[in-house]
């Protein structure tokens, strides 16, 4: 080949490579931040007067805040799967937190045996991370995974890098080093896990600016165990002491006591630490000139824990919390910030879910939709542009029991109407969420035609996607079941009242070194 022609070809190749890189860099980056067990009203931007979250508040105000954002399940693994797969839980088959007993392995003696479920992300599905990687994005994951173990870790489903994601749903060593995490190196004793995950994410962002990136920061916090440092506890203990005295923090709602007051200083400290971690990531974007062209998403996987586990927070005015079938179990903070495209201080009242992130991110990044994959999610780009999307029904399916007093049930939201179908006795509840967002007025009897129609619609959809259902438990003992619940309502409630009052005593401490957090200063 003539020298001039060789030179011309080399120039074309170089220009082509440069153009491809330029086009790649024009694509927005994506940082998705997922909290664990954070309720809608656990943030000051959502009305809390006890918890402090200035960095998350700023993120929410920097873009669009969805006032009716939902997780696709009331517990964690199913919701996390829906984010990765763009499907509702009944369709993808992970309907329970992975590791919970089901079928004949369920030993608690309830009326039903919980339905079986998938224990890992299906290998045949194309995850959001895989689609982003296919589209030329560098992919990174830090924190809680809980979507399978060996063979189904983040790196098996499209993430190039995994820091701390493994099979477990809570941090095996707690929130301070040593972590005992098989997928993450230990830091110095007493290091904060939450801040460590943010530092890992920030380091990834700072080191990967030569091509667009998709970083998922999936906090373990504010999931149990409830742990904070002494200075954080002391700060919120003083704040709580300045508020009116509380005689009763709990009331019984059907099956268990439910927290009615936000004044847990340990939980408040965890929220502030998470907020600091979010601030660290946002500052890294700003420092590196990436804020304008980076999509930042913040949400949670289910409602705050108001009953069961740590009885940590109140979701009022929403009813219930994690594990429960009412709005407190599934309504979440749901924010999308993208300064290059989304007007700051925007709000949207359209109901949206975790399944919608997949198609939304793909469209915002200029990548082709995978409609056979994210079949239940819809792109929210029209809403981000100030437009509308077609009305659609939303479905939830939880044919299991939990530790928070929830009952096996499925939900349908259609417009302002929400139907809850219970599997123990076949009854239905019907609420108009526009008129009754606290779900205190069951309209199933007064609107019987609507109730029957929605129940049939729900059943038809569940069967069309091959949903599994609970079965009768031959070992069910009504007397033992009632005794267990009666104990929770009486002895258990009294114990909770004592324990949570003690958290506010000036000399309270959990152990000699505050779960190890006093070993070093964060």
KEPAMAR-208333 format. One record per residue (C-alpha): chain; residue in one letter; x, y, z. Coordinates in Angstrom, 2 decimals, padded with zeros to 5 digits. Example, Ala and Ser with C-alpha at 12.3 -4.5 7.8 and 13.67 -1.06 7.14 Angstrom:
REM KEPAMAR-208333
SITE  A  a  012.30  -004.50  007.80 .
SITE  A  s  013.67  -001.06  007.14 .
END
This chain:
REM KEPAMAR-208333
SITE  A  x  000.00  000.00  000.00 .
SITE  A  x  001.26  003.49  -000.85 .
SITE  A  x  002.67  005.41  002.13 .
SITE  A  x  000.13  008.22  001.74 .
SITE  A  x  -002.73  005.71  001.73 .
SITE  A  x  -001.37  004.02  004.87 .
SITE  A  x  -001.13  007.40  006.54 .
SITE  A  x  -004.71  008.20  005.52 .
SITE  A  x  -006.00  004.90  006.88 .
SITE  A  x  -004.17  005.44  010.17 .
SITE  A  x  -005.66  008.91  010.43 .
SITE  A  x  -009.15  007.54  009.84 .
SITE  A  x  -008.68  004.83  012.46 .
SITE  A  x  -007.35  007.37  014.96 .
SITE  A  x  -010.18  009.80  014.25 .
SITE  A  x  -012.71  006.98  014.49 .
SITE  A  x  -011.32  005.88  017.84 .
SITE  A  x  -011.30  009.48  019.07 .
SITE  A  x  -014.88  010.01  017.91 .
SITE  A  x  -015.99  006.79  019.60 .
SITE  A  x  -014.31  007.84  022.86 .
SITE  A  x  -015.81  011.33  022.61 .
SITE  A  x  -019.26  009.88  022.04 .
SITE  A  x  -018.68  007.53  024.95 .
SITE  A  x  -017.67  010.38  027.24 .
SITE  A  x  -020.76  012.33  026.17 .
SITE  A  x  -022.90  009.61  027.68 .
SITE  A  x  -023.93  010.29  031.25 .
SITE  A  x  -022.43  008.38  034.13 .
SITE  A  x  -024.79  006.67  036.57 .
SITE  A  x  -024.47  006.41  040.34 .
SITE  A  x  -027.27  004.41  041.93 .
SITE  A  x  -027.50  004.60  045.73 .
SITE  A  x  -029.68  002.00  047.41 .
SITE  A  x  -030.41  002.16  051.14 .
SITE  A  x  -031.58  -000.86  053.11 .
SITE  A  x  -034.75  -000.70  055.24 .
SITE  A  x  -034.98  003.11  054.99 .
SITE  A  x  -038.55  004.33  055.29 .
SITE  A  x  -040.01  007.21  053.30 .
SITE  A  x  -040.24  009.48  056.33 .
SITE  A  x  -036.77  008.65  057.69 .
SITE  A  x  -035.37  011.75  055.95 .
SITE  A  x  -035.78  015.39  056.85 .
SITE  A  x  -036.71  016.23  053.25 .
SITE  A  x  -039.68  013.89  053.71 .
SITE  A  x  -040.81  015.48  056.95 .
SITE  A  x  -038.78  013.92  059.75 .
SITE  A  x  -038.09  016.36  062.57 .
SITE  A  x  -035.70  014.00  064.37 .
SITE  A  x  -033.39  012.45  061.77 .
SITE  A  x  -030.93  014.71  059.94 .
SITE  A  x  -030.04  014.09  056.30 .
SITE  A  x  -028.82  017.33  054.66 .
SITE  A  x  -026.82  015.64  051.87 .
SITE  A  x  -029.63  013.32  050.80 .
SITE  A  x  -032.04  016.25  051.06 .
SITE  A  x  -029.82  018.23  048.68 .
SITE  A  x  -029.72  015.29  046.26 .
SITE  A  x  -033.52  015.08  046.34 .
SITE  A  x  -033.92  018.80  045.72 .
SITE  A  x  -031.31  018.77  042.98 .
SITE  A  x  -033.54  016.80  040.64 .
SITE  A  x  -036.95  015.11  040.68 .
SITE  A  x  -038.49  013.80  043.89 .
SITE  A  x  -041.19  011.20  043.28 .
SITE  A  x  -043.78  011.47  046.04 .
SITE  A  x  -045.28  008.06  045.27 .
SITE  A  x  -042.18  005.95  044.72 .
SITE  A  x  -042.47  002.26  045.56 .
SITE  A  x  -040.24  -000.72  046.15 .
SITE  A  x  -041.58  -003.83  044.43 .
SITE  A  x  -041.64  -005.77  047.70 .
SITE  A  x  -041.89  -005.20  051.42 .
SITE  A  x  -038.61  -007.08  052.04 .
SITE  A  x  -035.17  -006.74  050.48 .
SITE  A  x  -034.07  -009.46  048.03 .
SITE  A  x  -037.19  -009.30  045.82 .
SITE  A  x  -036.94  -005.52  045.51 .
SITE  A  x  -033.25  -005.69  044.69 .
SITE  A  x  -033.94  -008.31  042.02 .
SITE  A  x  -036.60  -006.08  040.45 .
SITE  A  x  -034.09  -003.23  040.11 .
SITE  A  x  -031.67  -005.53  038.31 .
SITE  A  x  -034.31  -007.28  036.17 .
SITE  A  x  -037.03  -004.70  035.48 .
SITE  A  x  -039.72  -007.16  036.55 .
SITE  A  x  -042.24  -007.44  039.36 .
SITE  A  x  -041.49  -010.10  041.95 .
SITE  A  x  -044.17  -012.63  040.97 .
SITE  A  x  -042.71  -012.71  037.47 .
SITE  A  x  -039.02  -013.10  038.35 .
SITE  A  x  -039.74  -015.55  041.17 .
SITE  A  x  -037.71  -014.08  044.06 .
SITE  A  x  -040.61  -013.29  046.38 .
SITE  A  x  -038.84  -013.59  049.75 .
SITE  A  x  -035.54  -012.49  051.26 .
SITE  A  x  -033.07  -015.13  050.20 .
SITE  A  x  -032.35  -017.59  052.96 .
SITE  A  x  -035.77  -017.60  054.60 .
SITE  A  x  -037.44  -020.98  055.08 .
SITE  A  x  -040.43  -021.95  052.94 .
SITE  A  x  -042.78  -024.88  052.46 .
SITE  A  x  -042.39  -027.71  054.99 .
SITE  A  x  -039.14  -026.15  056.22 .
SITE  A  x  -041.21  -023.34  057.79 .
SITE  A  x  -041.44  -024.29  061.48 .
SITE  A  x  -043.22  -021.37  063.13 .
SITE  A  x  -046.62  -023.06  063.09 .
SITE  A  x  -048.59  -020.44  061.14 .
SITE  A  x  -051.84  -021.17  059.33 .
SITE  A  x  -050.05  -021.46  055.96 .
SITE  A  x  -046.80  -022.84  054.61 .
SITE  A  x  -045.00  -020.06  052.71 .
SITE  A  x  -044.58  -020.54  048.97 .
SITE  A  x  -041.21  -021.53  047.58 .
SITE  A  x  -039.11  -018.95  045.72 .
SITE  A  x  -035.91  -018.60  043.69 .
SITE  A  x  -032.75  -018.28  045.78 .
SITE  A  x  -030.60  -016.41  043.24 .
SITE  A  x  -030.93  -014.09  040.27 .
SITE  A  x  -031.89  -016.17  037.22 .
SITE  A  x  -028.81  -016.67  035.05 .
SITE  A  x  -030.82  -016.40  031.82 .
SITE  A  x  -032.05  -012.88  032.59 .
SITE  A  x  -030.07  -009.87  031.38 .
SITE  A  x  -029.46  -007.63  034.37 .
SITE  A  x  -029.26  -003.86  034.32 .
SITE  A  x  -025.54  -004.14  035.01 .
SITE  A  x  -025.06  -006.51  032.07 .
SITE  A  x  -026.91  -004.13  029.76 .
SITE  A  x  -024.79  -001.20  030.93 .
SITE  A  x  -021.59  -003.18  030.45 .
SITE  A  x  -022.75  -004.23  026.98 .
SITE  A  x  -023.32  -000.55  026.23 .
SITE  A  x  -019.71  000.33  027.00 .
SITE  A  x  -020.00  001.24  030.67 .
SITE  A  x  -017.49  000.32  033.37 .
SITE  A  x  -019.55  -001.28  036.15 .
SITE  A  x  -018.94  -001.23  039.90 .
SITE  A  x  -020.80  -002.59  042.92 .
SITE  A  x  -020.24  -001.91  046.61 .
SITE  A  x  -022.22  -003.13  049.60 .
SITE  A  x  -025.20  -005.39  050.11 .
SITE  A  x  -026.05  -007.88  047.36 .
SITE  A  x  -028.24  -010.64  048.90 .
SITE  A  x  -029.16  -012.05  045.49 .
SITE  A  x  -027.28  -015.33  045.70 .
SITE  A  x  -023.86  -016.64  046.70 .
SITE  A  x  -021.12  -018.37  044.75 .
SITE  A  x  -022.07  -018.34  041.07 .
SITE  A  x  -024.57  -015.52  041.58 .
SITE  A  x  -022.43  -012.69  042.93 .
SITE  A  x  -022.34  -009.19  041.41 .
SITE  A  x  -019.43  -010.18  039.17 .
SITE  A  x  -021.57  -013.04  037.80 .
SITE  A  x  -024.28  -010.59  036.75 .
SITE  A  x  -022.49  -007.79  034.94 .
SITE  A  x  -020.44  -005.91  037.51 .
SITE  A  x  -016.72  -005.59  036.76 .
SITE  A  x  -015.85  -004.87  040.39 .
SITE  A  x  -017.49  -006.06  043.60 .
SITE  A  x  -016.66  -004.68  047.04 .
SITE  A  x  -018.54  -006.36  049.86 .
SITE  A  x  -021.46  -007.94  048.00 .
SITE  A  x  -022.14  -011.55  048.97 .
SITE  A  x  -025.00  -013.87  049.94 .
SITE  A  x  -025.84  -012.37  053.35 .
SITE  A  x  -028.41  -009.67  053.97 .
SITE  A  x  -026.82  -008.06  057.02 .
SITE  A  x  -023.16  -007.19  057.65 .
SITE  A  x  -021.62  -010.32  059.22 .
SITE  A  x  -019.23  -008.34  061.43 .
SITE  A  x  -021.54  -005.43  062.09 .
SITE  A  x  -020.98  -001.82  061.06 .
SITE  A  x  -017.43  -001.42  062.32 .
SITE  A  x  -014.25  -003.25  061.33 .
SITE  A  x  -013.31  -006.05  061.48 .
SITE  A  x  -016.12  -006.74  058.99 .
SITE  A  x  -015.83  -010.53  058.51 .
SITE  A  x  -016.96  -009.94  054.92 .
SITE  A  x  -015.65  -012.53  052.41 .
SITE  A  x  -015.76  -010.01  049.55 .
SITE  A  x  -014.02  -007.06  051.20 .
SITE  A  x  -010.68  -006.46  052.88 .
SITE  A  x  -010.78  -005.31  056.47 .
SITE  A  x  -010.00  -001.73  057.39 .
SITE  A  x  -008.49  -000.60  060.67 .
SITE  A  x  -010.46  -001.73  063.72 .
SITE  A  x  -013.38  000.59  064.33 .
SITE  A  x  -013.63  001.84  060.73 .
SITE  A  x  -017.21  002.58  059.66 .
SITE  A  x  -018.53  000.14  057.08 .
SITE  A  x  -020.91  002.73  055.66 .
SITE  A  x  -018.16  005.31  055.14 .
SITE  A  x  -015.80  002.65  053.80 .
SITE  A  x  -018.28  001.69  051.06 .
SITE  A  x  -018.63  005.36  050.13 .
SITE  A  x  -014.83  005.76  049.96 .
SITE  A  x  -014.56  002.70  047.72 .
SITE  A  x  -017.24  004.15  045.44 .
SITE  A  x  -015.56  007.57  045.42 .
SITE  A  x  -012.20  006.01  044.56 .
SITE  A  x  -013.80  004.13  041.67 .
SITE  A  x  -015.39  007.32  040.35 .
SITE  A  x  -012.16  009.29  040.57 .
SITE  A  x  -010.19  006.54  038.80 .
SITE  A  x  -012.60  005.76  035.96 .
SITE  A  x  -013.26  008.96  034.04 .
SITE  A  x  -011.92  007.73  030.69 .
SITE  A  x  -015.21  005.97  029.88 .
SITE  A  x  -018.77  006.21  031.22 .
SITE  A  x  -019.40  004.27  034.42 .
SITE  A  x  -022.29  002.69  036.26 .
SITE  A  x  -021.59  002.60  039.99 .
SITE  A  x  -024.03  001.03  042.43 .
SITE  A  x  -023.54  001.91  046.09 .
SITE  A  x  -025.80  -000.49  047.94 .
SITE  A  x  -025.64  000.31  051.65 .
SITE  A  x  -026.12  -002.34  054.31 .
SITE  A  x  -027.38  000.42  056.56 .
SITE  A  x  -029.94  001.02  058.08 .
SITE  A  x  -030.60  -002.72  058.30 .
SITE  A  x  -029.94  -004.35  061.66 .
SITE  A  x  -027.91  -004.73  063.74 .
SITE  A  x  -028.57  -001.20  064.96 .
SITE  A  x  -025.13  000.25  065.73 .
SITE  A  x  -023.67  003.73  065.89 .
SITE  A  x  -020.78  005.54  067.53 .
SITE  A  x  -021.03  007.10  071.02 .
SITE  A  x  -020.82  010.68  069.73 .
SITE  A  x  -023.69  010.11  067.27 .
SITE  A  x  -025.81  008.43  069.96 .
SITE  A  x  -025.10  011.25  072.41 .
SITE  A  x  -026.12  013.91  069.89 .
SITE  A  x  -029.52  012.35  069.23 .
SITE  A  x  -030.08  011.39  072.84 .
SITE  A  x  -029.87  015.11  073.65 .
SITE  A  x  -032.18  016.02  070.76 .
SITE  A  x  -034.76  013.46  071.91 .
SITE  A  x  -034.56  014.76  075.48 .
SITE  A  x  -035.61  018.21  074.27 .
SITE  A  x  -038.82  016.85  072.76 .
SITE  A  x  -042.05  016.23  074.71 .
SITE  A  x  -041.90  013.16  076.94 .
SITE  A  x  -043.24  009.92  075.42 .
SITE  A  x  -045.19  007.44  077.53 .
SITE  A  x  -046.07  004.91  074.82 .
SITE  A  x  -043.89  004.36  071.77 .
SITE  A  x  -045.80  001.36  070.45 .
SITE  A  x  -049.31  000.35  069.57 .
SITE  A  x  -050.54  -003.06  068.48 .
SITE  A  x  -051.67  -003.22  064.86 .
SITE  A  x  -053.30  -006.59  064.21 .
SITE  A  x  -050.33  -008.90  064.86 .
SITE  A  x  -047.45  -007.05  066.55 .
SITE  A  x  -046.58  -003.81  068.32 .
SITE  A  x  -045.66  -001.05  065.85 .
SITE  A  x  -043.45  001.94  066.65 .
SITE  A  x  -045.27  005.29  066.57 .
SITE  A  x  -042.43  007.69  067.44 .
SITE  A  x  -039.11  008.62  065.82 .
SITE  A  x  -036.71  008.99  068.73 .
SITE  A  x  -034.25  006.08  068.52 .
SITE  A  x  -030.81  007.76  068.88 .
SITE  A  x  -028.89  004.72  067.60 .
SITE  A  x  -030.95  004.57  064.41 .
SITE  A  x  -030.65  008.34  063.98 .
SITE  A  x  -026.87  008.02  064.17 .
SITE  A  x  -026.94  005.39  061.42 .
SITE  A  x  -028.95  007.69  059.16 .
SITE  A  x  -026.53  010.57  059.72 .
SITE  A  x  -023.54  008.34  058.91 .
SITE  A  x  -025.23  007.21  055.71 .
SITE  A  x  -025.95  010.83  054.87 .
SITE  A  x  -022.26  011.65  055.36 .
SITE  A  x  -021.43  008.77  053.01 .
SITE  A  x  -023.79  010.12  050.34 .
SITE  A  x  -022.21  013.55  050.77 .
SITE  A  x  -018.77  012.04  050.21 .
SITE  A  x  -019.82  010.55  046.88 .
SITE  A  x  -021.55  013.74  045.76 .
SITE  A  x  -018.46  015.77  046.65 .
SITE  A  x  -016.29  013.39  044.61 .
SITE  A  x  -018.50  013.97  041.57 .
SITE  A  x  -018.26  017.72  042.08 .
SITE  A  x  -014.50  017.73  042.64 .
SITE  A  x  -013.95  015.79  039.42 .
SITE  A  x  -016.29  017.94  037.32 .
SITE  A  x  -018.78  015.11  036.87 .
SITE  A  x  -021.87  016.46  038.63 .
SITE  A  x  -023.59  017.91  035.56 .
SITE  A  x  -023.34  014.77  033.44 .
SITE  A  x  -023.97  012.12  036.10 .
SITE  A  x  -027.35  010.59  036.87 .
SITE  A  x  -027.62  010.04  040.62 .
SITE  A  x  -030.46  007.88  041.92 .
SITE  A  x  -031.39  007.37  045.56 .
SITE  A  x  -033.99  004.94  046.87 .
SITE  A  x  -034.57  002.12  049.38 .
SITE  A  x  -035.53  -001.54  049.08 .
SITE  A  x  -038.48  -001.57  051.50 .
SITE  A  x  -040.09  000.40  054.28 .
SITE  A  x  -038.61  001.30  057.64 .
SITE  A  x  -038.59  -001.32  060.40 .
SITE  A  x  -041.44  -000.25  062.67 .
SITE  A  x  -042.16  -003.74  064.02 .
SITE  A  x  -040.03  -006.86  064.30 .
SITE  A  x  -036.24  -006.88  064.18 .
SITE  A  x  -035.03  -003.65  065.83 .
SITE  A  x  -038.42  -001.86  065.97 .
SITE  A  x  -036.28  001.07  064.83 .
SITE  A  x  -038.51  003.78  063.38 .
SITE  A  x  -041.99  005.08  062.76 .
SITE  A  x  -043.34  005.41  059.23 .
SITE  A  x  -046.31  007.57  060.22 .
SITE  A  x  -048.47  008.87  058.72 .
SITE  A  x  -048.10  005.73  056.58 .
SITE  A  x  -049.41  002.54  058.12 .
SITE  A  x  -047.09  -000.37  058.88 .
SITE  A  x  -043.50  -000.81  057.78 .
SITE  A  x  -041.04  -003.39  056.51 .
SITE  A  x  -042.65  -006.77  055.96 .
SITE  A  x  -046.18  -005.37  056.18 .
SITE  A  x  -048.74  -005.02  053.43 .
SITE  A  x  -049.63  -001.37  053.88 .
SITE  A  x  -047.96  001.71  052.42 .
SITE  A  x  -045.32  001.92  055.16 .
SITE  A  x  -043.90  -001.35  053.88 .
SITE  A  x  -043.41  -000.35  050.25 .
SITE  A  x  -043.36  003.47  049.90 .
SITE  A  x  -039.81  004.76  049.55 .
SITE  A  x  -037.63  007.79  049.00 .
SITE  A  x  -037.29  007.88  045.20 .
SITE  A  x  -035.05  010.58  043.73 .
SITE  A  x  -033.43  011.06  040.32 .
SITE  A  x  -030.91  013.88  039.99 .
SITE  A  x  -029.41  014.70  036.56 .
SITE  A  x  -028.56  018.42  036.30 .
SITE  A  x  -027.96  018.24  032.53 .
SITE  A  x  -031.55  017.16  031.96 .
SITE  A  x  -033.76  017.37  035.06 .
SITE  A  x  -034.85  020.66  036.56 .
SITE  A  x  -033.96  021.08  040.21 .
SITE  A  x  -036.74  021.14  042.82 .
SITE  A  x  -038.99  019.04  040.57 .
SITE  A  x  -041.64  016.76  042.04 .
SITE  A  x  -043.86  014.10  040.50 .
SITE  A  x  -046.96  012.46  041.99 .
SITE  A  x  -047.20  009.57  039.49 .
SITE  A  x  -046.82  006.13  041.15 .
SITE  A  x  -043.49  004.57  040.09 .
SITE  A  x  -041.56  001.48  041.18 .
SITE  A  x  -038.10  -000.04  041.42 .
SITE  A  x  -038.73  -001.96  038.20 .
SITE  A  x  -038.77  001.37  036.33 .
SITE  A  x  -035.11  002.18  036.96 .
SITE  A  x  -033.86  -000.28  034.32 .
SITE  A  x  -035.63  001.19  031.26 .
SITE  A  x  -035.22  004.74  032.59 .
SITE  A  x  -031.46  004.45  032.93 .
SITE  A  x  -031.15  002.79  029.54 .
SITE  A  x  -033.02  005.60  027.79 .
SITE  A  x  -031.20  008.37  029.65 .
SITE  A  x  -027.90  006.79  028.61 .
SITE  A  x  -028.91  006.45  024.97 .
SITE  A  x  -028.85  002.65  025.08 .
SITE  A  x  -031.43  000.47  023.32 .
SITE  A  x  -034.35  -000.76  025.37 .
SITE  A  x  -034.61  -004.44  026.26 .
SITE  A  x  -038.39  -004.72  026.30 .
SITE  A  x  -038.37  -008.51  026.59 .
SITE  A  x  -036.38  -008.10  029.81 .
SITE  A  x  -037.74  -005.08  031.69 .
SITE  A  x  -041.33  -006.08  030.89 .
SITE  A  x  -042.90  -004.58  034.02 .
SITE  A  x  -040.81  -001.42  034.19 .
SITE  A  x  -041.48  001.66  032.11 .
SITE  A  x  -039.15  004.50  031.24 .
SITE  A  x  -039.77  007.56  033.39 .
SITE  A  x  -038.02  009.90  030.95 .
SITE  A  x  -041.32  011.52  029.87 .
SITE  A  x  -042.00  012.37  033.53 .
SITE  A  x  -038.47  013.71  033.98 .
SITE  A  x  -039.17  015.98  030.99 .
SITE  A  x  -042.37  017.27  032.59 .
SITE  A  x  -044.69  015.05  030.55 .
SITE  A  x  -046.74  011.97  031.39 .
SITE  A  x  -046.81  008.21  031.04 .
SITE  A  x  -049.79  005.95  030.42 .
SITE  A  x  -051.66  004.86  033.58 .
SITE  A  x  -050.89  001.28  034.55 .
SITE  A  x  -051.63  -001.14  037.38 .
SITE  A  x  -048.89  -002.01  039.89 .
SITE  A  x  -048.64  -005.49  041.44 .
SITE  A  x  -046.98  -006.89  044.57 .
SITE  A  x  -046.88  -010.55  045.60 .
SITE  A  x  -045.64  -011.78  048.97 .
SITE  A  x  -046.91  -015.32  049.64 .
SITE  A  x  -044.76  -015.56  052.78 .
SITE  A  x  -044.55  -014.61  056.44 .
SITE  A  x  -041.86  -012.45  057.98 .
SITE  A  x  -040.48  -011.25  061.31 .
SITE  A  x  -042.37  -007.96  061.21 .
SITE  A  x  -045.95  -009.21  061.57 .
SITE  A  x  -046.90  -009.10  057.91 .
SITE  A  x  -049.35  -011.60  056.46 .
SITE  A  x  -049.14  -013.54  053.17 .
SITE  A  x  -050.89  -011.30  050.69 .
SITE  A  x  -050.84  -009.71  047.25 .
SITE  A  x  -051.51  -006.09  046.35 .
SITE  A  x  -052.88  -004.25  043.35 .
SITE  A  x  -052.75  -000.51  042.92 .
SITE  A  x  -054.90  000.82  040.08 .
SITE  A  x  -055.17  004.59  039.99 .
SITE  A  x  -055.98  005.82  043.49 .
SITE  A  x  -057.33  002.43  044.54 .
SITE  A  x  -055.36  -000.24  046.38 .
SITE  A  x  -056.56  -003.78  047.00 .
SITE  A  x  -054.95  -006.18  049.48 .
SITE  A  x  -055.82  -009.86  049.15 .
SITE  A  x  -055.00  -012.08  052.16 .
SITE  A  x  -054.23  -015.77  051.70 .
SITE  A  x  -054.91  -016.96  055.25 .
SITE  A  x  -058.67  -016.37  055.03 .
SITE  A  x  -059.26  -015.05  051.47 .
SITE  A  x  -060.48  -011.65  052.61 .
SITE  A  x  -059.83  -008.37  050.79 .
SITE  A  x  -059.17  -004.84  051.93 .
SITE  A  x  -059.77  -001.84  049.69 .
SITE  A  x  -058.41  001.67  050.19 .
SITE  A  x  -058.61  004.92  048.27 .
SITE  A  x  -055.09  006.27  048.74 .
SITE  A  x  -055.95  009.75  047.52 .
SITE  A  x  -058.64  010.19  050.17 .
SITE  A  x  -057.11  007.87  052.78 .
SITE  A  x  -053.29  007.66  052.52 .
SITE  A  x  -053.12  006.27  056.08 .
SITE  A  x  -055.22  003.22  055.09 .
SITE  A  x  -057.60  003.46  058.02 .
SITE  A  x  -060.92  003.12  056.15 .
SITE  A  x  -061.41  -000.27  054.53 .
SITE  A  x  -063.95  000.17  051.71 .
SITE  A  x  -064.17  -003.47  050.61 .
SITE  A  x  -067.80  -003.86  051.74 .
SITE  A  x  -069.11  -000.48  050.63 .
SITE  A  x  -067.41  -000.81  047.22 .
SITE  A  x  -067.99  -004.52  046.73 .
SITE  A  x  -068.20  -004.43  042.92 .
SITE  A  x  -064.86  -002.64  042.63 .
SITE  A  x  -063.36  -005.02  045.19 .
SITE  A  x  -064.48  -008.10  043.24 .
SITE  A  x  -063.27  -006.66  039.95 .
SITE  A  x  -059.85  -005.74  041.30 .
SITE  A  x  -059.49  -009.10  043.06 .
SITE  A  x  -060.20  -010.89  039.77 .
SITE  A  x  -057.73  -008.62  037.96 .
SITE  A  x  -055.05  -009.38  040.54 .
SITE  A  x  -055.65  -013.12  040.40 .
SITE  A  x  -055.61  -013.15  036.59 .
SITE  A  x  -052.29  -011.31  036.48 .
SITE  A  x  -050.66  -013.52  039.13 .
SITE  A  x  -051.64  -016.68  037.31 .
SITE  A  x  -050.53  -015.27  033.96 .
SITE  A  x  -046.96  -014.87  035.27 .
SITE  A  x  -046.86  -018.25  037.01 .
SITE  A  x  -046.95  -016.95  040.57 .
SITE  A  x  -046.60  -019.46  043.41 .
SITE  A  x  -049.00  -019.44  046.35 .
SITE  A  x  -048.87  -020.55  050.00 .
SITE  A  x  -050.51  -023.80  051.07 .
SITE  A  x  -052.34  -024.95  054.17 .
SITE  A  x  -050.14  -025.99  057.07 .
SITE  A  x  -051.20  -029.39  058.47 .
SITE  A  x  -049.32  -028.59  061.70 .
SITE  A  x  -051.20  -025.37  062.36 .
SITE  A  x  -052.37  -025.10  065.96 .
SITE  A  x  -054.77  -022.15  066.45 .
SITE  A  x  -054.29  -022.09  070.22 .
SITE  A  x  -050.50  -021.91  070.00 .
SITE  A  x  -050.68  -019.28  067.29 .
SITE  A  x  -052.99  -017.07  069.33 .
SITE  A  x  -050.83  -017.54  072.43 .
SITE  A  x  -047.77  -016.40  070.51 .
SITE  A  x  -049.46  -013.26  069.29 .
SITE  A  x  -051.01  -012.52  072.66 .
SITE  A  x  -047.58  -012.69  074.25 .
SITE  A  x  -046.25  -010.24  071.66 .
SITE  A  x  -049.13  -007.86  072.33 .
SITE  A  x  -048.68  -007.88  076.11 .
SITE  A  x  -045.36  -009.09  077.53 .
SITE  A  x  -043.52  -008.26  074.31 .
SITE  A  x  -044.93  -004.75  074.06 .
SITE  A  x  -044.07  -003.97  077.69 .
SITE  A  x  -040.52  -005.19  077.14 .
SITE  A  x  -040.17  -003.03  074.04 .
SITE  A  x  -041.36  000.05  075.92 .
SITE  A  x  -038.69  -000.50  078.60 .
SITE  A  x  -035.88  -001.22  076.16 .
SITE  A  x  -036.51  001.76  073.91 .
SITE  A  x  -036.90  004.14  076.84 .
SITE  A  x  -033.50  002.97  078.13 .
SITE  A  x  -031.83  004.04  074.86 .
SITE  A  x  -032.41  007.65  075.95 .
SITE  A  x  -030.89  007.34  079.42 .
SITE  A  x  -027.78  009.58  079.61 .
SITE  A  x  -025.59  006.72  080.88 .
SITE  A  x  -026.78  004.06  078.39 .
SITE  A  x  -024.16  002.19  076.39 .
SITE  A  x  -024.31  -001.14  074.55 .
SITE  A  x  -020.91  -002.48  075.62 .
SITE  A  x  -017.43  -001.31  076.61 .
SITE  A  x  -016.34  -000.10  073.18 .
SITE  A  x  -019.65  000.61  071.38 .
SITE  A  x  -019.54  -002.39  069.06 .
SITE  A  x  -015.90  -001.56  068.40 .
SITE  A  x  -016.63  001.90  067.03 .
SITE  A  x  -014.71  003.52  069.89 .
SITE  A  x  -011.48  001.84  068.80 .
SITE  A  x  -010.72  004.49  066.17 .
SITE  A  x  -012.28  007.81  065.26 .
SITE  A  x  -014.18  007.77  061.91 .
END
